[in-house]
Amino acid sequence: MSTTPSVLVISAHAADFVWRAGGAIALSAQRGSAVHVVCLSFGERGESQGLWQQEGMTLERVKQARREESSAAAEVLGASIEFLDLGDYPLRVDEAAQDRIVGIMRERLPDVLLTHVPNDPYNRDHNLAHETTLLTRMVAQAHGHDPSTKPLGAAQVLQFEPHQPEVCGFVPELLLDITPVFERKTEAMRCMAGGQGHLVDYYTELGVRRGVQARRNGAPKSVTHAEAYQRTFPTVGEELR
């Protein structure tokens, strides 16, 4: 893996990557990594409460608002972004969408994939995003799949923290120091305020709590904010640490 690993984020809805991985995205981009976000849906039905409270709102207007919000947030974080518009509540990922994601993986060859946990009982769209990530990763690694393109390597899949971690079986294995970029994450979160403004305070407070935990696990006192991640695959090393 290079010193500036490239990152691909598979986000079920158009705001998930901001709340859960905005710090990691901004930190990676600041260090020179290529970061690309794939939003499987706009979250137009189930994750745009604030927009639906506006008079005369329509599905297409919600989608457009979410596209604009997420694009602005991605720009703040330093990432590129695209939208597959697969619908939400429920999310449905067909074969054509899977092929498109495989193509993105083989084009970008990320070192790290960020996505949801495998079992979120509150939101099954998140589960499908996780399974889609693993499935397309497997296909993208196959040497016999489209020999004209380069196979994906052993990209780690890091699961970002769900909204209800205890119920989802989420176990933090990496507390990522995002102190240097937390103001940027906050700015990106505010871009999403039209649809889910109530979550800005929640994820701000979560960043502080994870920062406290990072210090308790050996981080220097200068660490004030962190994000939590769980690894899907073993890591490889030459020493016990």
Secondary structure as UniProt FT lines:
FT   STRAND          7..11
FT   TURN            14..15
FT   HELIX           16..30
FT   TURN            31..32
FT   STRAND          35..39
FT   TURN            44..46
FT   HELIX           49..52
FT   TURN            55..56
FT   HELIX           59..77
FT   STRAND          80..83
FT   HELIX           95..108
FT   STRAND          112..115
FT   TURN            121..122
FT   HELIX           124..141
FT   TURN            143..144
FT   TURN            147..148
FT   STRAND          156..160
FT   HELIX           165..168
FT   STRAND          174..177
FT   HELIX           179..181
FT   HELIX           182..191
FT   HELIX           193..196
FT   TURN            197..198
FT   HELIX           199..216
FT   TURN            217..218
FT   TURN            221..222
FT   STRAND          226..231
//
